[in-house]
Amino acid sequence: MVHGELWTVKELFVTPNEYIYWSVQIVMYPFMTGLVAGAFVLSSLYHVFGIKQLKDIARFALVFSFALLPAAPLPIMLHLQHPFRGINVLMTSHFTSAIAAFGIVFSTYGAIVASELWFLYRKHFVEQSLFLKKRQDKTLSEKLYYLIYTALTLGAYDISEEALHKDEKAIKILAAIGIPVACFLHGYAGFIFGSVKANALWMTPLMPVIFIMSAIVSGIALCMLTYIVTMEIRKILACRKQSPTYSPECREEIKSVEINVIKMTAKYLLFFLTFAISLELLDLIFRGYTAVKSWDVLRSVIYGKDFTSIFILQYGLGNLIPFILFLTPGLTIRRAIIGVLLVMFGVFMMRWNVVIGGQSFSLTFAGYMHYHLPIIPHDMETLKEGLFGALGVFISPFILFYFLAKIFPIFGLKESH
């Protein structure tokens, strides 16, 4: 059976060898890389531009960006018919191919984030290593933490004011370098689509810029959602645990910090959302105004076949409603949760409409193809390329983030033990 035949339904005049080859995993690929770039940009707003109101969520976003990083190439690995060849992108990367360049950009970005995390938490590593070294009769978990923290110090135990000042300077430099690299990490995904001359929907120079802006929006939205959920869990623990760290007073302090951080972050989300919507509408208007040769079939797809997914789900539910929610004064946590969920849904639908919508019309310009997402897996192919495969990719960063939070104190070093 031809790859793509399982989920492709043809309509009117479609050539026999034409299918929707790029499935939901190729939708998840730019979506996940966008989350990585967006989370890093959010953390850099404090580390580079010194926006102090974002200090509490900046550390959180940096660790979360690092947790999202391994999930970026995962959709491609699941989509490949020979996934073991995926390592060739990292081992033999070069700039003569957009896909092969991913290895260089991905490795560079990973090194920048890892280095920035190390400088940010170096003092914590040293303090924990020295504290556990002095502790007698260590438990098994303490022995494990001692080995981890000692290894993470990399032998640099100098935590004088001069050394810490150098660490802060290194963090700022790395964050500044990381912003264009993070944007390029996701922008090249838009470059891949925008450079396909054979596809009328994808061929536009605005595609990389649209991808970058929507990536920042989705990354900030996911960081806000994860931050809210984590803070709500902390509030529940503050009610249940009776200790100086967890108390009713601490619960109120957590609640106050949470709403202040969310309100400030929402302003920047709204700022980038405005740019993302403007670019997408500009691209749509430009296509209609120029009315190139392929505009007839594009119009039938945009205003006909995919009208619901583009104008109702993406622009209406995913852009307009959250824009109104965040623009309305008196933002609450509940409204913020609904808003960020809709924002992420809108960005996902944008990726869906680009990837799936771009394959929905035949190269004959006289037929259409419809993609049916495999819900219940019947074999390995429908498992990888179906709903469960996409959910597995999306959930994996949260599992990694849980374990990273055990090592990196994401809510301030004063709470570490």
N, C-alpha and C positions, 0 to 999 in steps of 0.2 A: 504494500500500500504506500502511496506517495505521501511524504510528509506534508501535513496540512489538509489532507483529504478528509480526515476524521471530523473536523470542525468547520468545514467550508460548505456553504450552500450557494449554488450558482443560480443566476437569474438572467434571462435573455441571452445575448450573444457573448459567450465567454470562451476563449480558446481552451482546448482540452488539457493543456499542461499548466494552466493558471490556477493557483490556489492562494489562500491567505497563509503564507509560510510563516510570517512573524506573528506569534501568538501573544498571550497575555504576559509571558515572561519578558518579551521585548518591550511591553508596556511598563513592566516593573523595573526594567533596567534603567531608563532615564529617570523614573520616579525615585528609585532608591539613591542613585547618584546625586539627584537634586536635593534630597534630604541631607546627605553628607555635606554638600556645599553650603546649604542654607544654615545648618547648625553651626558650621565654622564661622560664617559671616556674622551670625548673632553674637558669638563669643568675642569676635574681633572688634565689635562695636565698642566694647569696654576696653580691651587690651590695647587697641590702636588709637581709637578716637577719644578714649577717656570718658565715656558716658557713664558716670558713677551710678546712675539709677539702675543700670543693667549689671552691676557687679555681682549680685546674688545669682543671676541666671547665666552669667558668662562662664563661670567654672562648670556649671551643670551642662551647658551646651557643648563645651569643649570635650568633656568626657563622653557625652552622648554622640558627638560627631565621630569620635574614635571608635565607639561601639558600632556605629553604622557603617564604618569603612569596609569591614569584611563582607558585608551584605551587598556592596555595590557590584562586584563581578559575579555574584551568585546566580542571578537570573540567566546570564549568558552561559554559565557552566551547565545549568539545567537544560537550557535550550539546545546546546550543542549535541549533535549525534555522537560525537566522540569527545566527551568532556575532558578526558585526560590530556587532550591537546591544548586545553586552555592555558596551561602553564607556559606554553610557547610565547604567549603575548607578553608575559613578564620576563622571560629568559632571553628572548630575541626581539625585544622592542626596538622600533625605529620610527622615523617621521615620514617615511614614504607611504604609509597607510594610516588612515584615521583610526582604525581599530588597533593597529600595532602601536600607535602612539600612546594608547591607553596605558600600556605597561610603564612607559616613562613617567607620564603624568601621575598615575596611581602610586607608583613607588615614591616619587618626589613628595607628593602630598602626604602619604603615610609617614614618611620620615619627618616632615615638618610638624605634623600633629603630635607624633610620639616625642619629638624633641621638646616641643612647647609644654607638653604634659610633664615631662621630666623636670624641666626648669621650674614649673609652677609648683610641683609637689616635692622637690628635692629636699627642702627643709623637713617636711613631714616624714619622708623616708628615713632621713638621718635620725630624727628624734625617736621614731618608733623602733628603729634598729638598736639604738643605744639603750632605750628603755627596756626592750625585751631581752637584751644581752645581760642586763643586771638582774633580771627577774629569776629567782630560784624556783626549782621544781615546775618547769614550764609544762603546760598541757600539750597535747598533740597539735591542736590548732595554733597555739602560741609558737611552737617550734616551727610550724609551717609558715606562719606570718613572719617570724624572725628570718628565715631563709629568703623569703620573698623580698622583704624590705632591705635586707643586707645586699641582695643581688641588685636591687633597683638603685641603691646609692651609687653604684659603679665606682666605689672607692673614694668618692668626693664627700668628705665629712666636714668640710669647712662651712659653717653656717654663721660666720661673722656678718656684721652689717655691710661691710664692703662686698663680701661674696654674694649676699642676698640682693644687693643693689645691682650687681652684674647679672644676676639671674633675672631680675625684673627687666633689665635692658634687653636681654636675650629674648625674653618672652615677647616684648613689643616688636622687635625686629622680625622674629619668626611669624608673628601674627600678621604683620604688614606684608611679608612675602607670601604668606599662605592665602591671602584674599584673592590675588589674581590667579594663583595656582588652583584654588578651589573652584573659581569661576571657569577656568579653562577645563577642569576635570569634567564639569557638566556641560560647558558650552560646546565641547567637541562632539557630544552626543547630538546636539542640535545641528552641528556642522555636518555630521554624517547624513542626516535626513535632508538638510538644505542643499547638499551638493549632489543629490540624486537627480540628474537631468531628465531621466526617463519618467519621473513621477511628477505630475503637474501640481499636486497638492503640497509636496515637500519642497519643491524648487523655489526657495526664497532666501535672500541674504539676511532677512530678519529672524530666521529660525533659531540660530545660536543665541541671539540676544533675548528672544522670547523665552527660550529654555532656561537661560540664566536667571531672569527675573522671576519666573514662576518657581524655579528651584529655591531661591531665597525665601519666597513666600511660604512654600511647603515646609522647608526646614525650620523656619521660625515657628510656624503653626504646630508642628509636631513637638518641638521643644517646649512650647507653652503647654500643650496637652499633657505631656509626660511630667512636666514640672508640677502642674496642678494635681495630677493623680498622686504623685509622690508626696506632695505636701499634705494632701488629704489623708494619706496613710499615716503620716507623721502626727497629724492632729488626733487620729484615732488612737495611736500609741500613747500620745500625751494624756489621754483620758484614762487609759487602762493601767499604765505603769506609774508606780509611786516611787519616784526618785527625784533628785535635784535636776536631772536633765529633762525628765518628762514629768510635767506638772500642768495643772489647769492654767497657771500663769503663762507657761511656755506655749500652751495651746493657743492662747489669745495672741501671743507674740507671733507665732507661726502664721495665724490667720491674717494678721495685719501685714506681715512681710509679703505673704502670698498675693493679696489683692493689689498691693502697691507695685510689685514687680510685674504682674499681669497687665495692669493698666498702662505702665510705661512701655512694656514690650508690644502691646497691642497698637500703640501709636506708630511704631516702626513697621509692624506688620501691615498696617493700613497704608503707610507710605509706599512700601514696595508693591503692595497689591494694586495700588493706583497705577503704577508704572506698568505692571504686568498686563492689566486689563487694557490700558491705552495702546500698548504695543500690539496686542492680539487684534483689537478692533482696527488699528491702523493697517495691519496686514490684510485683514478681511476687506476693508474699504478699498485699499490699493488694488487688490485682485479684481474687484468688481469694476473699478474705474478703468483699468487698463484693458480688461476684457480680452485677454490673449486667446489664441486659437482653442485652447483646452477649457476655456471658461464655461462653455455650455455644459460639459459633463461635470465640472466642478460645482456649478450652480445647482445641478440636479442632485448632487450628493449633499452639499452644504445646506441648501434650502428645502431639500426633499427627503432623501433617504436618511440622513443623519440630523434632521432638524431638531428632533427631541433631544438627542445626546449633546448637541452643540449649544443650542440656544436656551433650552429649558434646563438641562442638567448642568452643563458647564457654566454658561454665562448667568443663568437665572439662579439656580440653586447653589452653585459653587462660587459665584462672584458677587452678584447683586445683593442677595440676602445677607451674607456675612459682612459685606461692605456697610449695609444699613445697620447691622447689629453692633459693629464696632464704632460706627460714627455717632450712634445715639448716645447721649450723655448718661452717666451713671452706670458704667459697665460693672456687671456682677460676674462672679465665678461661673454661675450656671450659663449665663449668656455667652461668656467667653468660650466655654466648652463647646456649645453648639456652633459658635462661629468658627473655631479652629477646625472642627470636624468637617464643616461644610467647605472650608477653604481647601483642606487636603483632598476632599472629594472632588472639588473643582479642578485642582491641579492634576489629579489622577485622570479625570475625564478629558482634560486637555491632551495628556499623553495618549489616552485611548483613541481619541478622535484623530490624532496625528498618525499613530502607528496603524491602527485597524482601519480608520477612515481612508488613509492613503492607499490601502490595498483593496478597498471595497469596490472600486470601479475597474473594469477590464481595460487592458491596453488597446482593445479594439474601440474603446469609447462608446460601445453599444450594449454593454452588459454590466452586471453588478454581482458582487459576491457578499455574502453575509457570514459573519463569524459567530459561531455558537460556542460559548465558553463551556468546556467540559466540567460539569459539576461533580458527578459521581465517577470516580476513576475506575475504569475497566481493565486497564493495563498500565505499564510503566509510563507509556507515552502520555496518556490522559492524566496520570498522576502528576508528572512533571509540568505539563503544559496546561493544567487545569486550575480550578479554584484552590485546591489544597496545596498545590505547588506555590501559587502566588501568596497564600496566607503563610506558608512556611518561611518564605523569603522575608515577609514583613515582620514576622514575630521574632526571628532569629536575633536581630539587634537588641531587643529588649532583654533577652536571656543573657547575652553578653554584657549588657549594661548593668544588670543585677550583680554579676560577679565583679565587674570593674568597680562598682560602688563600694564593695567590701574593702578594696585597696585604696581607692582614691576618695577621700571625704568630699563629697560634692556639695555639702551645705556648710562649708567653713571648717577650717582646721581646729577651731576651738572646741568642736564637738567630737574630735577624734580621741581615742583612748590610747 
